[in-house]
């Protein structure tokens, strides 16, 4: 995807890894997130803006929902986005995703170097699954992958028929990707 990078960790098993879309305007922060996710055996697609993320997801403002959440055979299981980005903030990206009938079930995690309670509350009320204060650590990423593997218990409790995009056996994760 243009200036975004798509990379995946190689695994000797035949099971697909979780696919994470990482969105951050900082090249350094994108690389850090990408590395942490790869250590946790995730496939990563990294893009530099909210607009690029929407393009990757096949969602644009004019057409609304227009394509499935699978790209090159990879479905997106998690979106991690920076809050403060030029053009489109992570909060605005979150609103676009949660407003899409096709994408709203994908968990979204907001990251920020600023620990501002009002910002955190606003993102959580809009549907973010987590708000991480940077710098993001490996323990944060591992906690997120555990969350994805367990699924969203709230949807399970109400008997939602919606497809879980993160329904992947826990055995696919280990401390080593090999």
C-alpha positions in Angstrom: 0.0 0.0 0.0 2.1 2.9 -1.1 4.1 4.3 1.7 2.5 2.0 4.3 4.3 -1.2 5.0 2.8 -4.6 5.1 4.8 -7.3 6.8 4.3 -10.5 8.6 6.2 -12.7 10.9 6.9 -16.1 9.5 5.5 -19.1 11.3 6.2 -22.7 10.7 2.6 -23.7 11.4 -0.2 -23.5 8.9 -2.5 -21.4 11.2 -2.8 -17.7 10.3 -1.6 -15.2 12.8 -3.7 -12.3 14.0 -3.5 -9.4 11.6 -3.1 -5.9 13.1 -3.5 -2.6 11.3 -1.2 -0.1 13.0 -1.8 3.6 12.3 0.7 6.3 13.4 2.0 9.4 11.8 5.4 8.9 13.5 7.7 6.6 11.6 9.6 5.7 14.8 6.4 4.9 16.7 5.1 2.8 13.8 8.3 0.7 13.8 8.2 0.2 17.5 4.5 -1.0 17.4 5.3 -3.2 14.4 8.3 -4.8 16.2 6.3 -5.4 19.4 3.4 -7.0 17.4 5.8 -9.2 15.4 7.4 -10.4 18.7 3.9 -11.4 19.7 3.6 -13.3 16.4 1.1 -10.9 14.8 1.0 -10.0 11.1 1.2 -6.3 10.8 0.2 -3.7 8.3 1.4 -0.2 9.2 0.1 3.0 7.7 0.9 6.6 8.4 -2.5 8.2 8.6 -6.2 7.7 9.4 -7.0 8.3 5.7 -4.6 5.6 4.6 -6.1 3.3 7.2 -9.6 3.9 5.7 -8.2 3.3 2.2 -6.7 0.1 3.3 -9.9 -1.0 5.0 -11.9 -0.2 1.8 -13.9 2.5 3.5 -14.0 6.1 2.1 -16.3 8.9 3.1 -18.2 9.1 -0.1 -19.1 5.4 -0.5 -19.4 4.3 3.1 -19.1 0.5 3.3 -17.8 -0.8 0.0 -15.6 -3.8 0.5 -15.0 -6.7 2.9 -12.6 -6.6 5.8 -10.3 -9.2 4.1 -7.4 -8.1 2.0 -5.0 -10.6 0.3 -6.6 -13.3 2.4 -5.9 -11.5 5.6 -8.7 -10.3 7.8 -8.0 -7.4 10.1 -8.4 -8.6 13.7 -7.3 -5.4 15.5 -6.7 -1.7 14.7 -4.2 0.2 16.8 -4.1 3.9 16.2 -2.4 7.0 17.5 -4.7 9.6 18.8 -2.9 12.8 17.7 -2.3 12.7 13.9 -2.6 15.5 11.3 -5.5 15.3 8.9 -7.6 12.8 10.8 -7.1 12.0 14.5 -7.3 8.5 15.9 -10.6 9.6 17.5 -12.0 10.5 14.1 -10.8 7.2 12.7 -12.4 5.4 15.6 -15.7 7.1 14.8 -15.5 6.2 11.1 -14.8 2.5 11.9 -17.5 2.2 14.6 -20.0 4.0 12.2 -19.4 1.3 9.5 -21.7 -1.7 9.6 -18.8 -3.8 8.1 -16.0 -2.7 10.3 -17.6 -1.8 13.7 -16.8 -5.3 15.2 -13.1 -4.9 14.8 -11.6 -3.9 18.1 -9.8 -0.5 18.1 -7.1 0.5 20.5 -6.1 4.2 20.8 -2.6 5.1 21.8 -1.4 8.5 23.0 1.7 10.0 24.7 -0.7 12.2 26.7 -2.7 10.7 29.6 -5.7 13.0 29.4 -8.7 11.6 31.2 -11.3 13.4 29.1 -9.7 12.1 25.9 -9.6 8.6 27.3 -13.3 8.7 28.4 -14.4 10.1 25.0 -12.6 7.3 23.1 -13.9 4.6 25.4 -17.5 6.0 25.0 -17.1 6.0 21.2 -16.2 2.3 21.3 -12.5 1.9 21.8 -11.6 -1.3 23.5 -8.5 0.1 25.1 -6.5 3.3 25.5 -2.7 2.8 25.9 -0.3 5.5 27.0 2.9 5.6 25.0 5.5 4.3 25.0 3.6 1.0 24.3 5.3 -2.0 26.0 5.5 -5.6 25.0 3.3 -6.4 28.1 0.6 -4.1 26.6 0.7 -5.9 23.3 0.5 -9.3 24.9 -2.5 -8.2 27.0 -4.2 -7.1 23.8 -3.6 -10.3 22.0 -5.0 -12.2 25.0 -8.0 -9.9 24.8 -8.5 -10.6 21.1 -8.1 -14.4 21.6 -10.7 -14.4 24.4 -13.2 -12.4 22.4 -15.5 -9.7 23.7 -17.4 -11.2 26.6 -20.0 -8.5 26.5 -21.1 -9.6 23.0 -21.1 -13.2 24.1 -23.2 -12.5 27.2 -26.0 -10.9 25.2 -26.0 -13.7 22.7 -24.9 -11.6 19.8 -24.9 -13.4 16.4 -22.2 -11.1 15.1 -19.2 -12.9 13.8 -16.1 -12.6 16.0 -13.3 -11.4 13.9 -10.8 -12.4 16.6 -11.8 -16.1 16.9 -8.4 -17.6 16.9 -7.2 -20.5 19.1 -4.9 -19.5 21.9 -2.4 -22.2 20.9 -1.5 -20.1 17.8 0.4 -17.8 20.2 3.6 -18.5 22.0 6.7 -16.6 23.0 8.3 -17.8 19.8 6.8 -17.5 16.3 8.8 -20.5 15.1 
